[in-house]
Amino acid sequence: MSYFSKGVERINNIDWNLSGTIDEPSNMALIQEYIRRAAVLITLYDLETPYPFFKASHAIGFDCDLGISEKCPGLSGLKNTFMKGTCEAYLEWLNLQDTGNEIALEFHDLYEPLILLIERGGSLRRRHGDIIAGGYAFPLANADYMSKQAPIDISDEGLQAWVNQ
């Protein structure tokens, strides 16, 4: 099964009734780890793209219609553009992996923290340059700074540690 097909299955298994209802400290860990990964990609390849939430496939020059709304009908009814855009970006990135794109393969897990966030019922808010989630406010630092931060453990155990602090 292709990466894209597995991703479609994963998105179709999300309980959209749960989305945005869970505000745990671990949500911030997931967001910070995604931002770090995005920053590494942006700085390594000197990409001109909105930071930190963007479609990486577009940033590296690929744009194609994958029929995502037909394959993932649950996305078409979403009012939350962050969640919808993240799922679309994730699937487009997986499609690039299927084509053997070296950058997509190198950053194969770029969107994993955000997809986990959505699967776990989390969400985020932006206010005055801060990202707010899980009871934390995180000032959006520049990509160069974030690219130098240590990875965050987003395993089940790592995320549970955030909840237990």
C-alpha positions as a printed NumPy array, in Angstrom:
array([[  0.   ,   0.   ,   0.   ],
       [  1.342,   3.442,  -0.91 ],
       [  2.116,   6.156,   1.627],
       [ -0.705,   8.202,   0.123],
       [ -3.243,   5.356,   0.466],
       [ -2.224,   4.779,   4.083],
       [ -2.583,   8.505,   4.738],
       [ -6.052,   8.606,   3.171],
       [ -7.071,   5.71 ,   5.408],
       [ -5.634,   7.491,   8.441],
       [ -7.463,  10.756,   7.678],
       [-10.722,   8.898,   7.05 ],
       [-10.397,   7.25 ,  10.474],
       [-10.247,  10.57 ,  12.355],
       [-13.221,  11.171,  14.638],
       [-14.119,  14.701,  13.551],
       [-16.651,  14.963,  16.402],
       [-13.674,  14.828,  18.78 ],
       [-11.58 ,  17.393,  16.908],
       [-10.814,  20.53 ,  18.838],
       [-12.303,  19.243,  22.096],
       [ -9.139,  18.121,  23.93 ],
       [ -6.81 ,  20.802,  25.293],
       [ -3.912,  18.974,  26.958],
       [ -0.36 ,  20.191,  27.62 ],
       [  0.886,  17.538,  25.178],
       [ -0.779,  19.502,  22.369],
       [  1.924,  22.129,  22.747],
       [  4.644,  19.471,  22.495],
       [  3.179,  18.312,  19.188],
       [  2.946,  21.85 ,  17.833],
       [  6.474,  22.77 ,  18.909],
       [  7.88 ,  19.614,  17.338],
       [  6.081,  20.288,  14.046],
       [  7.371,  23.883,  14.055],
       [ 10.909,  22.616,  14.676],
       [ 10.659,  20.138,  11.788],
       [  9.208,  22.775,   9.47 ],
       [ 11.982,  25.183,  10.462],
       [ 14.669,  22.615,   9.66 ],
       [ 13.137,  22.039,   6.213],
       [ 12.777,  25.766,   5.52 ],
       [ 16.315,  26.656,   6.584],
       [ 18.005,  23.641,   4.999],
       [ 16.459,  24.303,   1.596],
       [ 16.131,  28.1  ,   1.962],
       [ 12.417,  27.957,   1.154],
       [ 10.295,  31.053,   0.649],
       [  7.042,  30.074,   2.305],
       [  4.682,  31.209,   5.056],
       [  6.04 ,  29.972,   8.368],
       [  5.234,  27.774,  10.182],
       [  2.051,  26.349,   8.638],
       [  2.391,  25.712,   4.915],
       [  2.043,  23.09 ,   2.215],
       [  5.567,  21.752,   1.904],
       [  4.854,  20.179,  -1.482],
       [  4.007,  23.622,  -2.882],
       [  7.065,  25.167,  -1.211],
       [  9.374,  22.802,  -3.091],
       [  7.576,  23.358,  -6.387],
       [  4.952,  20.632,  -6.682],
       [  1.258,  21.284,  -7.114],
       [ -1.199,  18.706,  -8.361],
       [ -4.842,  17.804,  -7.918],
       [ -5.036,  14.531,  -6.028],
       [ -8.822,  14.476,  -5.635],
       [ -8.434,  14.658,  -1.874],
       [-12.006,  15.833,  -1.247],
       [-13.353,  12.738,  -3.028],
       [-10.965,  10.398,  -1.212],
       [-11.508,  12.043,   2.198],
       [-15.118,  13.276,   2.235],
       [-14.898,  14.212,   5.922],
       [-12.54 ,  17.069,   5.057],
       [-15.019,  18.851,   2.808],
       [-17.349,  19.607,   5.718],
       [-14.653,  20.982,   8.012],
       [-14.97 ,  24.631,   8.939],
       [-11.565,  24.638,  10.631],
       [ -9.204,  25.657,   7.83 ],
       [ -6.129,  24.743,   9.902],
       [ -7.235,  21.123,  10.237],
       [ -8.392,  20.827,   6.641],
       [ -5.241,  22.455,   5.255],
       [ -2.995,  20.328,   7.457],
       [ -4.621,  17.097,   6.291],
       [ -4.366,  18.174,   2.653],
       [ -0.708,  19.175,   3.083],
       [  0.009,  15.83 ,   4.764],
       [ -1.56 ,  13.841,   1.921],
       [  0.214,  15.879,  -0.751],
       [  3.512,  15.262,   1.078],
       [  2.835,  11.518,   1.203],
       [  2.11 ,  11.549,  -2.518],
       [  5.524,  13.115,  -3.112],
       [  7.09 ,  10.349,  -1.044],
       [  5.41 ,   7.798,  -3.315],
       [  7.043,   9.46 ,  -6.33 ],
       [ 10.464,   9.098,  -4.698],
       [ 11.011,  12.814,  -4.105],
       [ 14.229,  13.024,  -2.087],
       [ 13.173,  15.996,   0.053],
       [  9.814,  14.419,   0.921],
       [ 11.55 ,  11.158,   1.8  ],
       [ 14.139,  12.955,   3.936],
       [ 11.381,  14.813,   5.828],
       [  8.918,  11.905,   5.666],
       [  7.47 ,  12.624,   9.107],
       [  7.146,  16.395,   8.725],
       [  3.4  ,  16.477,   9.401],
       [  3.266,  13.602,  11.92 ],
       [  3.014,  15.877,  15.002],
       [  0.092,  17.841,  13.53 ],
       [ -1.762,  14.724,  12.388],
       [ -1.319,  13.266,  15.886],
       [ -2.652,  16.536,  17.319],
       [ -5.763,  16.288,  15.146],
       [ -6.261,  12.566,  15.833],
       [ -6.065,  13.214,  19.583],
       [ -8.757,  15.907,  19.408],
       [ -6.377,  18.832,  19.835],
       [ -6.307,  22.201,  18.177],
       [ -4.474,  25.488,  18.397],
       [ -5.19 ,  29.191,  18.385],
       [ -3.061,  32.078,  17.243],
       [ -3.105,  35.381,  19.086],
       [ -0.763,  38.342,  18.728],
       [  2.054,  36.256,  17.273],
       [  1.68 ,  33.485,  19.849],
       [  0.434,  29.963,  19.33 ],
       [ -1.825,  28.812,  22.153],
       [ -2.537,  25.162,  22.93 ],
       [ -2.767,  22.9  ,  25.933],
       [ -2.769,  25.788,  28.377],
       [  0.507,  27.16 ,  27.011],
       [  1.358,  30.174,  24.883],
       [  4.334,  29.764,  22.576],
       [  5.89 ,  32.827,  20.931],
       [  6.475,  32.094,  17.282],
       [ 10.244,  32.311,  16.918],
       [ 11.964,  32.576,  13.566],
       [ 12.774,  29.475,  11.54 ],
       [ 16.525,  29.761,  12.054],
       [ 16.142,  29.691,  15.851],
       [ 13.612,  26.842,  15.811],
       [ 15.712,  24.743,  13.438],
       [ 18.422,  24.56 ,  16.114],
       [ 16.157,  23.271,  18.899],
       [ 16.338,  19.694,  20.146],
       [ 13.626,  17.307,  18.937],
       [ 10.694,  16.691,  21.269],
       [  9.697,  13.121,  22.076],
       [  6.205,  12.688,  20.616],
       [  5.884,   9.   ,  21.459],
       [  2.928,   8.082,  23.672],
       [  5.261,   8.071,  26.679],
       [  6.798,  11.417,  25.763],
       [  3.401,  13.059,  25.369],
       [  2.156,  11.543,  28.631],
       [  5.102,  13.187,  30.394],
       [  3.746,  16.578,  29.28 ],
       [  0.349,  15.734,  30.746],
       [  1.913,  14.615,  34.043],
       [  4.045,  17.729,  34.615]])
